[in-house]
Amino acid sequence: MFDGEAPVISSFGFGRHVSHDVHDLVTTASLSAAKSNYVVYVFDGKFYRSGGCYEVDADAAKKSAKKVACP
């Protein structure tokens, strides 16, 4: 299913984008009480591969996301 090791995650869902008739997989991992890491995996016909990584800072007043390098 994954090319390499499967990720350690807290939750997952499926995105609207479809590749090779399969929806993107979106995973989250908590970094702290206010920070989470989101990774979007895109199916290439054989494996899910990392398609983008985002760090979300959920401050009490606002929520902000920034694109970060994928591990």
C-alpha positions as a printed Julia matrix, in Angstrom:
71×3 Matrix{Float64}:
   0.0    0.0     0.0
   2.81   2.44    0.87
   6.2    2.61   -0.78
   8.4    2.06    2.29
   7.21   2.17    5.9
   3.62   3.07    6.73
   3.35   6.41    8.58
   2.49   6.78   12.28
  -0.74   8.81   12.35
  -3.51   9.96   14.69
  -6.27  10.12   12.07
  -6.92   9.82    8.35
  -9.48  10.7     5.72
  -9.86  10.83    1.97
  -9.55  13.95   -0.17
 -11.6   15.02   -3.16
  -8.75  14.62   -5.66
  -8.63  11.25   -7.46
  -5.59   9.58   -9.08
  -5.91   6.27  -10.93
  -9.56   6.0    -9.72
  -8.45   6.2    -6.05
  -8.99   9.2    -3.75
  -6.01  10.9    -2.08
  -5.33   9.81    1.48
  -4.91  12.61    4.04
  -3.24  11.74    7.36
  -2.7   13.79   10.52
  -0.21  13.41   13.34
  -0.25  15.55   16.47
   3.03  17.32   17.13
   1.75  19.09   20.27
  -1.55  20.27   21.74
  -1.7   23.11   19.2
   0.32  21.74   16.24
  -0.48  18.99   13.77
   1.25  17.61   10.71
  -0.89  16.78    7.64
   0.42  14.63    4.8
  -1.45  14.14    1.52
  -0.7   10.83   -0.18
  -1.46  10.43   -3.89
  -2.0    6.98   -5.42
   0.32   6.36   -8.4
  -1.39   3.18   -9.62
   0.66   0.92   -7.35
   1.49   2.77   -4.1
   0.43   5.83   -2.14
   3.27   8.36   -2.35
   3.69  11.58   -0.41
   2.19  14.45   -2.41
   2.5   17.32    0.06
   3.11  18.04    3.74
   1.6   20.79    5.87
   2.01  21.97    9.45
  -1.12  23.4    11.07
  -0.87  25.67   14.09
  -4.24  25.78   15.87
  -3.94  28.82   18.12
  -7.05  29.65   20.19
  -7.7   32.76   18.07
  -6.82  31.41   14.61
  -5.7   28.4    12.6
  -2.83  28.67   10.12
  -1.28  26.14    7.76
   2.08  26.23    6.02
   3.64  23.87    3.51
   6.7   22.08    4.88
   9.24  19.58    3.53
   8.03  16.0     3.66
  10.07  13.57    5.75
